[in-house]
Amino acid sequence: MKVANLVSKLSPRSLRARRAMLGAAFLLIAGFLSASIFATGPDPQPEVRTEKAWPVSTLEIEPTSLNPSFSAFGRVESSHLAHLRTDLSAQIQEVHVKEGAWVHAGQLLVTLDDRETRLELAQRRANLAELEATLRSIEVEQELVAQSTEHFTSMRRIARQKLERHQNLMNERLISQSLLDEVTAQANQAEISYQTHQQALADFPNRIAAKKAGVARAAALLEDAELNLEKARVLAPFSGPILNVFVAPGDRSGLGTALIDIADAMAFEVRVQVPDDYGERFYQRLEAQSAISAFTDSGISMPLLRLSSQVREGQSGLDAFFGLGVESGAPTTALGRMIELTVKLPEEADVVAVPIQSLYENDRIYAVKEHRLKAISVERVGELVNEAGEYRVLVRSPELTAGEQIITTQLPRAISGLLVEPA
């Protein structure tokens, strides 16, 4: 009660003064504490920053001559596919092969019934023999007529002389007119016989030529019959596989009837799509007659035959055809099959085989000079797979020298002057 009474007795001015003194005291104490903290704190030293060296792997290079190559898939085809047909109307007697069989050139494939053809052949031979006999008869007749020419000439001469004598006698009125007329008629008959003989003699070449033409026509018909007889035996035109067989014994063949499909083994080839990067180079090599080959996994070598003249629908590059001719025996692959190839181009000089990781933006690599990178612009020549089965890119540049170290690490911020540490 005493304290309350004392506080109630204090005036408002003395309360404000008392609060101001307390605030000043607190500020003074806070300032003192802050000054003491700064005065007793450590003295900081500036941090020295060092340049980071990026670890990289390197490869020592040596420009040399190498053959660019690339892998591709090709389809086995044949440029010679024979669709054997017949225009002979006959019954199929026997089929000697089946689909998939391997045949050799000249091998018998199908036998047709040849009885009708043999009858026609006999008729043609008889007709030819008849015409040849007629020709010989005309030639003999020509010889005989030619031998009688002297007799007709003599008869004509004698008749003319007789007519002249009788005309002279008639002029002297020693003979009658009727006798002269009779002699004149005899002379005219002799002249007509002579002219008829000459006409027959002159016509013999025409008759002989006509008969010779008939003989030639008959000989051609005989040859046609012989060809028809040969058609009764369908032979393989070349060695290769049988693709399809369309007939069976008992069938009846007609004009254009399909019998068998066969492929030429020596015309086997592989169609490979050439990447756009190599299209122009293929043309140049073909014009220069440089060797371009393809190899299968089994080591079969196939030379480049030709390039297609058009780009097929759905493709961006041309097709190259590599020869896969098979001299004997069945091939190791079938028509239409896809096989993997390695296409080998002619040798390129002064190139370096580098890993794909060494190539930046397809036209730049980095060499290491005194632990710093140096950019080198390169020309991409091609690629290859080395003996170890590793993929390599072939590049060329006049700045590349033997013994130079290039990086084989793909750095995200590679730039000339970057500090590196070869591993």
C-alpha positions as MATLAB code, in Angstrom:
seq = 'MKVANLVSKLSPRSLRARRAMLGAAFLLIAGFLSASIFATGPDPQPEVRTEKAWPVSTLEIEPTSLNPSFSAFGRVESSHLAHLRTDLSAQIQEVHVKEGAWVHAGQLLVTLDDRETRLELAQRRANLAELEATLRSIEVEQELVAQSTEHFTSMRRIARQKLERHQNLMNERLISQSLLDEVTAQANQAEISYQTHQQALADFPNRIAAKKAGVARAAALLEDAELNLEKARVLAPFSGPILNVFVAPGDRSGLGTALIDIADAMAFEVRVQVPDDYGERFYQRLEAQSAISAFTDSGISMPLLRLSSQVREGQSGLDAFFGLGVESGAPTTALGRMIELTVKLPEEADVVAVPIQSLYENDRIYAVKEHRLKAISVERVGELVNEAGEYRVLVRSPELTAGEQIITTQLPRAISGLLVEPA';
ca = [
       0.000    0.000    0.000;
       2.968    2.233    0.745;
       4.602    1.572   -2.643;
       1.372    2.158   -4.485;
       0.921    5.332   -2.652;
       4.515    6.352   -3.507;
       4.072    5.628   -7.242;
       0.827    7.449   -7.298;
       2.622   10.405   -5.874;
       5.217   10.505   -8.792;
       4.500   12.957  -11.515;
       4.169   11.926  -15.225;
       7.307   13.901  -16.216;
       9.574   11.953  -13.885;
       8.242    8.601  -15.375;
       9.176    9.604  -18.924;
      12.680   10.611  -17.851;
      13.166    7.341  -16.062;
      12.168    5.335  -19.238;
      14.519    7.368  -21.470;
      17.448    6.636  -19.164;
      16.716    2.888  -19.264;
      16.593    2.856  -23.135;
      19.858    4.780  -23.360;
      21.497    2.313  -21.011;
      20.382   -0.653  -23.149;
      21.708    0.952  -26.372;
      25.043    1.705  -24.739;
      25.423   -1.882  -23.556;
      24.509   -3.287  -27.065;
      27.023   -0.992  -28.790;
      29.747   -2.040  -26.371;
      29.083   -5.717  -26.964;
      29.123   -5.292  -30.799;
      32.425   -3.404  -30.699;
      33.987   -6.088  -28.558;
      32.876   -8.822  -31.020;
      34.421   -7.075  -34.026;
      37.553   -6.247  -32.085;
      38.169   -9.843  -31.012;
      37.122  -11.560  -34.399;
      39.655  -13.286  -36.846;
      41.303  -11.364  -39.705;
      39.999  -13.031  -43.076;
      42.488  -13.721  -45.932;
      41.348  -13.585  -49.664;
      40.956  -17.051  -51.288;
      43.376  -17.806  -54.174;
      41.480  -19.605  -57.032;
      43.437  -22.150  -59.203;
      42.496  -23.184  -62.827;
      40.984  -26.655  -63.099;
      42.760  -29.216  -65.314;
      40.310  -31.561  -67.075;
      41.423  -35.200  -67.214;
      41.422  -36.573  -70.789;
      42.670  -39.654  -72.625;
      44.912  -39.109  -75.644;
      45.993  -40.957  -78.749;
      49.253  -40.571  -80.648;
      48.492  -40.319  -84.365;
      50.384  -41.122  -87.537;
      48.859  -40.216  -90.930;
      48.906  -43.176  -93.294;
      47.037  -44.722  -96.250;
      43.852  -46.594  -95.333;
      40.779  -47.968  -97.083;
      37.496  -46.378  -95.947;
      34.695  -48.854  -95.399;
      31.164  -48.954  -94.073;
      28.698  -51.624  -93.039;
      25.446  -52.102  -94.892;
      22.700  -54.633  -95.483;
      22.084  -55.922  -99.001;
      19.423  -58.040 -100.681;
      20.481  -61.009 -102.812;
      19.042  -60.787 -106.338;
      19.729  -62.140 -109.818;
      19.906  -60.071 -112.979;
      18.945  -63.142 -115.062;
      15.628  -64.744 -114.160;
      14.301  -67.041 -116.888;
      10.559  -67.761 -117.050;
      10.613  -70.915 -119.197;
       7.509  -71.242 -121.361;
       6.416  -73.287 -124.360;
       4.373  -72.611 -127.471;
       4.055  -76.332 -128.181;
       0.634  -77.857 -127.665;
       1.380  -81.220 -126.060;
       0.853  -83.225 -122.919;
       3.368  -82.915 -120.072;
       5.021  -86.315 -119.955;
       7.490  -85.880 -117.078;
       8.854  -83.134 -114.786;
      12.430  -83.931 -113.768;
      13.041  -81.206 -111.130;
      11.387  -79.690 -108.099;
      11.378  -76.211 -106.589;
      14.669  -75.417 -104.841;
      16.719  -77.929 -106.848;
      20.099  -76.848 -108.218;
      20.543  -77.601 -111.932;
      23.325  -77.201 -114.457;
      23.205  -75.682 -117.926;
      21.697  -78.112 -120.458;
      20.078  -80.326 -117.823;
      16.680  -81.796 -118.790;
      13.871  -80.145 -116.832;
      10.560  -81.100 -118.505;
       9.653  -83.680 -121.172;
       6.598  -83.167 -123.402;
       4.793  -85.822 -125.463;
       6.458  -85.550 -128.913;
       4.408  -88.070 -130.973;
       2.465  -85.392 -132.844;
       5.635  -83.437 -133.463;
       7.411  -86.495 -134.856;
       4.543  -87.104 -137.303;
       4.739  -83.509 -138.488;
       8.499  -83.869 -138.836;
       8.078  -86.964 -141.041;
       5.614  -85.096 -143.277;
       8.013  -82.190 -143.638;
      10.845  -84.516 -144.594;
       8.703  -86.256 -147.215;
       7.595  -82.946 -148.692;
      11.171  -81.768 -148.898;
      12.286  -84.984 -150.568;
       9.470  -84.669 -153.146;
      10.413  -81.102 -154.044;
      14.096  -81.982 -154.267;
      13.241  -84.821 -156.653;
      11.168  -82.471 -158.831;
      14.043  -80.007 -158.917;
      16.457  -82.696 -160.049;
      13.967  -83.758 -162.758;
      13.810  -80.203 -164.108;
      17.585  -79.932 -164.084;
      17.850  -83.204 -166.082;
      15.234  -81.927 -168.523;
      17.231  -78.721 -168.949;
      20.334  -80.698 -169.829;
      18.452  -82.738 -172.455;
      16.772  -79.712 -174.005;
      20.100  -77.925 -174.130;
      21.624  -80.906 -175.952;
      18.873  -80.783 -178.629;
      19.468  -77.130 -179.431;
      21.854  -78.020 -182.243;
      19.234  -80.235 -183.887;
      16.564  -77.533 -183.827;
      19.052  -75.079 -185.257;
      19.973  -77.503 -188.045;
      16.307  -78.175 -188.915;
      15.648  -74.437 -189.083;
      18.641  -73.865 -191.338;
      17.708  -76.720 -193.666;
      14.098  -75.511 -193.895;
      15.207  -71.998 -194.805;
      17.617  -73.282 -197.457;
      14.907  -75.500 -198.931;
      12.504  -72.561 -199.030;
      15.063  -70.400 -200.810;
      15.644  -73.101 -203.479;
      11.929  -73.527 -204.082;
      11.447  -69.789 -204.308;
      14.144  -69.664 -206.979;
      12.473  -72.533 -208.841;
       9.160  -70.770 -208.571;
      10.692  -67.621 -210.007;
      11.841  -69.726 -213.003;
       8.372  -71.301 -213.132;
       9.769  -74.757 -212.690;
       7.483  -75.758 -209.800;
       3.879  -75.188 -208.919;
       2.579  -72.755 -206.366;
       1.171  -75.531 -204.236;
       4.621  -77.112 -203.830;
       6.080  -73.738 -202.793;
       3.295  -73.311 -200.265;
       4.013  -76.728 -198.824;
       7.736  -75.939 -198.481;
       6.895  -72.558 -196.944;
       4.684  -74.258 -194.376;
       7.516  -76.657 -193.518;
       9.945  -73.737 -193.062;
       7.463  -71.928 -190.823;
       6.934  -75.064 -188.746;
      10.692  -75.452 -188.333;
      10.944  -71.796 -187.235;
       8.118  -72.242 -184.718;
       9.737  -75.396 -183.305;
      13.031  -73.548 -182.989;
      11.418  -70.575 -181.183;
       9.494  -72.917 -178.872;
      12.725  -74.707 -178.057;
      14.485  -71.412 -177.317;
      11.609  -70.287 -175.125;
      11.687  -73.526 -173.147;
      15.451  -73.269 -172.805;
      15.214  -69.663 -171.575;
      12.447  -70.545 -169.093;
      14.391  -73.316 -167.386;
      16.245  -70.928 -164.990;
      12.893  -69.559 -163.826;
      11.465  -73.026 -163.289;
      14.591  -74.124 -161.446;
      14.553  -70.972 -159.283;
      10.894  -71.573 -158.406;
      11.583  -75.172 -157.464;
      14.623  -74.126 -155.424;
      12.444  -71.649 -153.553;
       9.966  -74.436 -152.883;
      12.790  -76.653 -151.647;
      14.045  -73.852 -149.364;
      10.536  -73.326 -148.019;
      10.166  -77.015 -147.354;
      13.588  -77.082 -145.681;
      12.537  -74.193 -143.432;
       9.341  -76.010 -142.514;
      11.395  -79.114 -141.773;
      13.720  -77.088 -139.548;
      10.687  -75.620 -137.783;
       9.402  -79.137 -137.163;
      12.811  -80.130 -135.810;
      12.732  -77.109 -133.484;
       9.286  -78.120 -132.288;
      10.665  -81.572 -131.573;
      13.479  -79.984 -129.549;
      10.876  -77.955 -127.632;
       9.487  -81.219 -126.359;
      12.625  -81.386 -124.183;
      12.891  -78.275 -121.980;
      16.533  -77.760 -120.950;
      18.105  -75.437 -118.381;
      19.535  -72.363 -120.155;
      22.134  -71.878 -117.401;
      23.190  -73.221 -114.029;
      21.204  -72.075 -111.030;
      18.358  -72.785 -108.623;
      14.813  -73.705 -109.627;
      12.522  -71.003 -108.217;
       9.073  -72.276 -109.270;
       7.552  -75.299 -110.994;
       4.113  -74.653 -112.520;
       3.229  -77.972 -114.224;
       2.936  -81.650 -113.395;
       2.780  -84.836 -115.491;
      -0.574  -85.079 -117.258;
      -1.037  -81.327 -117.737;
      -1.601  -79.981 -121.248;
       0.684  -77.227 -122.433;
      -0.395  -74.500 -124.822;
       0.828  -71.269 -126.342;
       2.789  -69.356 -123.696;
       2.220  -71.886 -120.917;
       4.581  -71.177 -117.985;
       6.624  -74.209 -117.034;
       9.523  -73.307 -114.731;
      11.277  -70.256 -113.265;
      15.058  -70.496 -112.959;
      17.763  -68.026 -111.847;
      21.239  -67.713 -113.332;
      23.799  -68.452 -110.619;
      26.489  -66.457 -112.428;
      24.190  -63.416 -112.374;
      23.675  -63.422 -108.595;
      24.257  -59.960 -107.132;
      23.645  -58.030 -103.939;
      21.719  -54.739 -104.006;
      23.059  -52.309 -101.387;
      21.771  -48.824 -100.650;
      24.654  -46.352 -100.782;
      24.630  -43.612  -98.104;
      24.352  -40.087  -99.458;
      27.866  -39.268  -98.231;
      29.318  -41.911 -100.545;
      27.113  -41.515 -103.639;
      29.300  -39.018 -105.485;
      32.440  -40.892 -104.511;
      31.021  -44.122 -105.974;
      30.370  -42.386 -109.296;
      33.890  -40.964 -109.364;
      35.432  -44.335 -108.614;
      33.392  -46.031 -111.333;
      34.438  -43.434 -113.908;
      38.074  -43.823 -112.842;
      37.666  -47.632 -112.885;
      38.868  -47.852 -109.284;
      38.154  -51.043 -107.399;
      35.306  -51.017 -104.875;
      34.479  -54.320 -103.189;
      32.159  -55.704 -100.557;
      32.865  -58.531  -98.135;
      30.574  -60.873  -96.249;
      31.195  -62.164  -92.752;
      32.480  -65.392  -94.274;
      35.097  -63.492  -96.310;
      33.452  -63.691  -99.763;
      34.623  -60.776 -101.911;
      32.172  -59.134 -104.326;
      33.225  -56.480 -106.892;
      31.091  -53.437 -107.632;
      29.223  -53.993 -110.918;
      27.162  -50.850 -111.421;
      25.013  -48.168 -109.803;
      21.293  -47.769 -110.279;
      20.087  -44.856 -112.392;
      17.191  -43.871 -110.130;
      16.351  -43.523 -106.453;
      13.633  -45.940 -105.438;
      10.579  -44.746 -103.546;
      11.185  -44.606  -99.802;
      14.970  -44.314 -100.184;
      17.331  -41.354 -100.063;
      20.346  -42.856 -101.827;
      21.206  -44.835 -104.920;
      21.570  -48.616 -105.044;
      24.889  -50.300 -105.781;
      25.096  -53.814 -107.223;
      27.900  -56.150 -106.162;
      28.574  -59.386 -108.049;
      27.951  -62.677 -106.255;
      28.311  -65.062 -109.203;
      28.483  -68.747 -108.285;
      30.454  -70.881 -110.732;
      29.486  -74.296 -109.355;
      27.407  -75.656 -106.541;
      24.654  -73.940 -104.613;
      25.323  -70.459 -103.169;
      25.583  -69.876  -99.444;
      22.456  -67.713  -99.478;
      19.084  -67.645 -101.201;
      17.491  -65.036 -103.434;
      15.709  -62.278 -101.531;
      17.693  -62.808  -98.340;
      19.229  -59.848  -96.484;
      22.935  -60.176  -95.676;
      25.331  -57.880  -93.842;
      28.271  -56.564  -95.857;
      31.357  -54.461  -95.344;
      31.868  -52.182  -98.346;
      35.542  -51.344  -98.878;
      36.497  -48.257 -100.901;
      39.837  -47.554 -102.609;
      42.772  -46.426 -100.491;
      42.920  -42.835  -99.220;
      46.313  -41.215  -98.483;
      47.344  -39.194  -95.409;
      44.366  -40.087  -93.238;
      44.094  -40.744  -89.507;
      41.740  -43.259  -87.895;
      40.273  -41.688  -84.725;
      37.514  -42.815  -82.341;
      34.133  -41.192  -82.778;
      34.631  -39.508  -79.362;
      37.495  -37.462  -80.826;
      35.273  -35.817  -83.424;
      33.456  -32.589  -82.581;
      30.665  -31.256  -84.800;
      31.802  -33.663  -87.525;
      34.682  -31.426  -88.662;
      36.960  -30.711  -85.701;
      39.320  -32.541  -83.369;
      41.531  -31.269  -80.530;
      45.265  -31.772  -80.137;
      47.106  -31.363  -76.821;
      49.858  -28.700  -76.850;
      51.578  -28.091  -73.499;
      48.557  -29.377  -71.578;
      46.167  -27.137  -73.481;
      43.735  -27.927  -76.262;
      44.229  -26.756  -79.834;
      41.331  -27.072  -82.313;
      42.165  -28.577  -85.736;
      39.670  -28.483  -88.628;
      39.545  -31.816  -90.468;
      37.903  -33.343  -93.534;
      35.889  -36.474  -92.818;
      36.957  -39.031  -95.423;
      35.011  -42.079  -94.253;
      35.027  -44.721  -91.585;
      36.249  -48.243  -91.001;
      36.189  -51.087  -88.514;
      39.706  -52.093  -87.510;
      40.992  -55.593  -86.916;
      39.905  -55.402  -83.272;
      36.323  -54.712  -84.373;
      36.436  -51.078  -83.222;
      34.655  -48.354  -85.173;
      36.939  -45.559  -86.368;
      36.406  -42.346  -88.344;
      38.938  -41.428  -91.044;
      39.888  -37.733  -91.093;
      42.445  -35.708  -93.040;
      44.076  -32.341  -92.379;
      47.413  -30.705  -93.318;
      47.801  -29.756  -89.653;
      47.948  -33.374  -88.509;
      51.528  -34.619  -88.124;
      52.996  -37.912  -86.960;
      53.437  -38.208  -83.207;
      50.838  -35.586  -82.351;
      48.568  -36.263  -79.383;
      44.811  -35.846  -79.833;
      42.151  -36.301  -77.188;
      39.808  -39.272  -77.321;
      37.493  -37.939  -74.601;
      34.278  -36.116  -75.450;
      34.432  -32.934  -73.329;
      31.168  -30.972  -73.065;
      33.044  -27.594  -73.023;
      36.002  -28.319  -75.270;
      37.621  -25.140  -76.583;
      41.063  -24.054  -77.690;
      43.238  -23.149  -74.690;
      41.389  -25.339  -72.198;
      43.754  -26.814  -69.592;
      43.758  -30.601  -69.622;
      45.610  -33.394  -67.872;
      46.318  -36.376  -70.193;
      45.691  -39.677  -68.493;
];
